[in-house]
Amino acid sequence: MPKNKNILQVFEHQTLKAEDGTSFNLVHFNALEKYGYKTGEKYFSVGNKRIKFNNYVGVIQVKNLTIEIIPKADNSLADQQAKDKWHNALIDMLHECKLIKLNTISSAKLKLKSASILDLYYDLFLSETETIYKHGLRKNYRTVEQNLHTLKGKLVFSQHLRKNILHKERFYVAHKVFDANHKLNQILKKALLVLKAIAHNVNHNMRINKLLLNLEDIAEENITAQWFEHLNYDRNTERYRQAITLAKLIILRYAPDLKGGNENVLAIMFDMNMLFENYVYRKLRALQAKADNPILHVKEQNRTPFWETRGLRADILVETPHKRLVIDTKWKVLVDNKPSDADLKQMFAYNLHYDTDLSILLYPKTTISTSEKKPFRNEKFNTQHCQVAFADLFNAQGKLDKHLGHKIYEDLLKEEVLNK
């Protein structure tokens, strides 16, 4: 796995070299080079016939090749077994963080999980759009202006005089129509047209063409980011929300090759630092509902003012009846298991700024030796202290541990919480 030769899996921070006769050749490199410069090398840096990925994970489709960038925070070999492990972990993390909605996909379609993350997004968008069409496209009244042979609605005098001075039998009017040609459906159609240009799955292509045929009366618009800023949902359009979210991802991450050459690029990428933070936060937040864990609140922190326009932002703040603790997640592999000076100074600042009893630097566990907690106390700082800790994301079966929040509580927080 992957069995499909058009799917290439690489790890974050890995370098991909373009070579003739391989799945990643100069055609793909040239397209990614253009895309990289266009996006300010946000997801990868461009070298001499080389692409070096950074801390973003996800999937990039370039021409007929799907490149899946998966996380890796252990010292296992970069073999297919390791890729499968982290591929599945990434999908589960995206699902946990509400970035992909797997429970709406049938068990049969979940077999796509072994193929490509991109296939999951495509399949989910198509399934959501098919459901919307099955239950009927939302229709609205809208005003249109037309030059007609009959007087209908309101006469637009300025346009009527300009266009019909020699055609007394015509009327330029503005009138209302009730149809499905409005923003939500136009967004769906644009996303389908993007998929039509880049999809290479036969089953997907059939479904795309069928949906486009059903939406042929919907106008094709140039959809920009501004279209999504003021969308409002009500009880009649709430069913569109998931499909529109996916359509936004598809449309705004798509970079068409305007000069031709069939080098279109679509990138659905996620900052692994933010994904790890959000995943840990959600696992800890789940403890709030359990009476046997004396945690009152688990909060994601907003930036708070510190100096002029600059501020401080701790990742996670845990509050108990007696204490306040800061957890700052770091998606990185430590050298000799020692944090950087910058990270330690950051935690000292958090202790002062949030008036906390303990700040924890939480890294992913990479080896058996990293399971050791490394607290630091100094009488000069009284009760304020820092601790370096490591979270093992996987259970004994090599899958993401569903009880990660409880493990973090038992290993790192319980002693501090109970020690009043």
N, C-alpha and C positions, 0 to 999 in steps of 0.2 A: 504494500500500500504506500503511496497511491498507485493504483493500477493504470490510471489514465496518464499517458505520456505527456499530455498537455497541462499537467499540474505539477508544479515544481515547489517543493517545500524547503524553506531555509529558516535558520534561527535568527532572532534579533542580533544585531551587531555583526552578522556574517557578511562576507564580501562575495559578490557574485560576478564572475568573470565571463565576458562574452567570447565564445569560441565557435567557430564553424563546425557543423556536424553535431552540435549539442542542442539541447532543448532551449537554451538561452544563447541566442546568436546576436550578430550585429544589428539586425533589424529590430529586435526587442530593445537592445541597448540604446539605439538612436532615438527610439520613441520615449524611453524612460529618461534619457538625457534631456530632451525637450521639456518633458513634464517636470523633471527635477528643477530645472532652471525657472520654469514658470511658477512653481510653488515655493521658490526660495530654498530648495533642497530640505524641505520640512521633514520628509519621511526617510530620505536617504541622501547620501552625498555621492557626487559623480566624480569618477576618476578616469584614468586611461583605460577605456573599454572595461571598466569595473563599476559596479554599484555596491556601495557599502551601506547597509541598513543601520538604523540607529535604535532608539528605544520605542519606536512605534511598531505595533504588531497588527496583523489583519490580513488583507488580501489585495493584490493589485492584478488587474487583468490588462494585458497589453497584447494587442492583436489576437492570436489564437492561444496565447499562453497565460495561464493563471499562476501567479506567484503567491504562495501562502507564506507569510512571515509569522512564525510562531515564537512564543516566549521560551526562555530556557534559563533556569536558575539553579542548576545542579551541575555536578561534574561527571555526569554520565556521558558515554560516547555518543557522538552525533549519528547514531544508526537509526534505522527505520523504526525500531521499537521505541526509541526516545522521541522521535518525531510524532509517532502515534499517540504517545502518552501526553505530550504537550499540546498537540492538536486538539485532543478531546478536552484537556484542561481549559484551553482557551475558549472553546465553545461553551463549556459549563460556566466559566467566569462571565462571559458575555450574557448568558442567559440569566445568571444570578443578579447581574447589574442592570437588567432590563434593557439590554442593548440588542437582544435578539429574543424573539418570543417563540420558543420551541413547542410549547404545549398546544399550539394551534396546528401543528403539522402532524400528520398521521404517522403511526409507527413505521409504516412501509416507507414513507418519504424520509424518515430519519436515517435510513440507510445512506442518504446523501452525506451524513456526518463523516463517513469514511472517505468521501470524495473531495469536497471543497467547501470551505466556509462561504464562499461566494455563491455556490449553488443553494445553500440554505437561505441566504438573503433573497436571491432570485425567486426561489420556490415560495417563500413566505409572502413576498410582495404579490406574486401571481395568485396565490390562494386567497389573499385578502381582497384583491381586486375582483376575482371571480365571484366571491361571496357578495360583494357590493352589487355587482351587476345582476346576480341571481335574485336579489331582493329588490332590485329596481334602482336605477340611478336617480340621485336627488335632482329634482327640477325646481327652477325658480322663475319668477317673472323678471324680465330684463327689457330695457328699452333699446330698440334698434332704429336706425335711420335708413330709409329706403326711398328710391324713386319709383313710384308705382303709377299704374294707370287708373287707380281708384283712390279716393280720399279716405284715408284710414288713420285714425289717431289725430295727432296734432300737426298742422302744417308748419314746416320750418321755413319761414319767409326768406331769409337770407340765401339759403341754399336753393330754395325753389326758384328764386329770381335768377340766380347765377347759372343754374343747370337747365332750366326749362323755358328760357326766354323764346326759344324757337319751337318748343314742344308744349303747346297749350293743353294737350291731352294727358300730360303727366303731372303728378303731384309729389313733391319731396316732403315726406312726412316722418314723424317720429311716433312710433307706436310700441306697445308692449307685446312680448311673446312669452309663452310659458314653455320652456324646454330645458334640456339638461346641459346646455352649453354655458357652464359657469366655472369658476375658479377650481373647485375641487376636482371636477372631472377633467378639466384641462391639464391639471398637474398629473393626474393618473395617465392620461394619454401621452404626455411628454416623457414620462418615465418608461412607458412601454416602447416608445420610439427609440429611446436610448438603448434599451435592452435588445431591441430588434437589430441595432447596429453592431452589438458586441457579443450577444449570446451565441454559444456554439453547441448547446445541448439541443438535440432534435426535439425532445419532448417539450422543452421550454419554448422553442421556436413555434411549435404548433399552437401552444396556448397563447403566446403573444399575438400571433396572427389572428387568431379567433377573437381575442379581446379587441384588437384594433379594428376588426371588421364591425364589431358591435358598437364601437365608439367612433365610427366614421363621420358622424354628424357633429362631433365635438371639434372645435377649432384648435389648430396647432399653434401654440403660443411660445414665445421665448421666455421661459421661466427663469427668473433670477432669485437671488436670496431674499429680496424684498417681498416677493410673493408670500413667503411663509411667515413674515413678521406679524401680520395682523389677522391671521386666520382665527376665526371664532367657531366653536363647535356648540351645537345645541342638541336636544334629544333626537332630532332627526338626522343630524350629521355626525354624531359621536362615533358611529360605526366606520367612518372614514379615517379616524385618527391614526390607527396603526398603519394603514396603507399609505397615508400621506407622509408619515414619519419615514417610512422606507423609501418612498418616492423622492423625498428630499435628499436622502442619503445618496440615492442613485444619480439624481440630476446634478447636484452640486459637486459631487466628487468625480464627475465625468469631464474629461478633457478631449473633445473631438479634434481630429487632425484636419484642420481647416484647409490645408493645402493638398489634401488627398493622400493617397498612399496606404490607406487602411491601417493607420497606426494609432487608432483611438486608445485612450487609456482610462480605466476606471479604478480608483483607489478607495477602499473602505478601510481606514486605518484608525487605530486607537493608541493613545499614549499609555504605555504599559505602567508607568508610575501612577497615573490617575486610576487605571483599571485596578491595580493592586490595592490602592488606598480605598476605593469604593467597595471592593470585594470584602476587605477586612471590616470596614465600617458596617456593611449590611449583616455580616455574620455576628458582630458584637451587638448590633441593635436588636437582633432577634432575642437576645438574652433578657431584654427589658420585660418581655411578656411572661417570664418564668419567675414564680414567686420565690424559688429557692436560691436565686441569684440576687443579692442585695445591690443591684445597680439601678439607680433612678433614671439616669439619662445617658444616652450615647449620642453625641452631636457631631455633625460635620461643621467645621468652623468656617465662618466667613472672615475675610480679611478685616482686621481691626487697625485703626490708625496708630502709627508709631512715630513717624517724623515726616512732616509736610504731606506729600502724596504717597509716601511709602508706608507699608503696613506689615503686620505679622499675621501669619495664618498657620495655625497648627492643624494637622490632618484630622485628628479625632480627639474629642474631649469626653472623658468618662467621669460622671459625677455619682457619688454615693452619698449616703446620709452624713458621712463624716469627712470625706476627702474628695479631691479633684485631681485627676490624673490625665496626662497628655500622652497620646500615642502618635508617633510620627513614622509613617511607613516609608521604607526606602527599597525600591526594586533595584538592587545591585548586589553583586558578589563582593564581599569584603576581602581585601588583601590581608592575610594573616589574622582575619577576624577582628580587625581594628578599625573603628570608624574614623572618618577624616576629622581634622580640627574644625572645619566649617560646620559639620553636622553636630559636633559636641557644643560648639558655641551657640548654634541655633537652639539646642535644647535648653541650655542655660538661660537664654533669653526667654524661652517659653515659660520656664519655671517662674521667672520674675514677672513676666507680663500677665500670665494667667493665674498667678498666685497658687501654683500647684505643689503637691507634696512629692510627686514623682513624674519624671518624663522618661518615656521609653522609646528608644530607637528600634524599630521592628523591621528586620530583614527576612527575606525568604531563607529557609534552611537549605543549605547546599550539600553538606556532608554530615556525618555522624558527629564530628567534632564541634560543629557549630551549634549543637543543641544546648550547650552550656550557657546559662545566663551569666552576664557580666555586669553586676551592679557596682556603682561607685558612690561612696558617701564621704563627706568631709565635714568635720565638726564646724568649720568656718561657715559653711552654708546652712547650718542648723538642720532642719528637716528636709530641705530641698536636695534632691539627688537625681542622678541619671542612671539609666540601665540600658545595656545593649542586649537584645534578645532576638531569637530566630524562630520563625513560624514554619512548621512542616505542613505544607499544603496538601500532602497526599496521605492516604491511608495505606494499610498493609497490601491492598490489592492494586496500588499504583493509580488510584483515582482520587479526584479532589475530595478531601475530607469534609463531609457535610456538617461535622461537629467542630469545625475550626474555631468558632467563637467560644464554645465551651472549653476547648483546649487552651486557648489564650487566657481565658478567665482563670482556669485551674493553675496554669503554669506561671502566670505573670501577675494577675490581679488579686486573686483570692487572699493571699497572705497580707497584701497591703490594705485591702478593703476591710478585713476582719481585725487588723491591728489598729485599734483606735488611738 
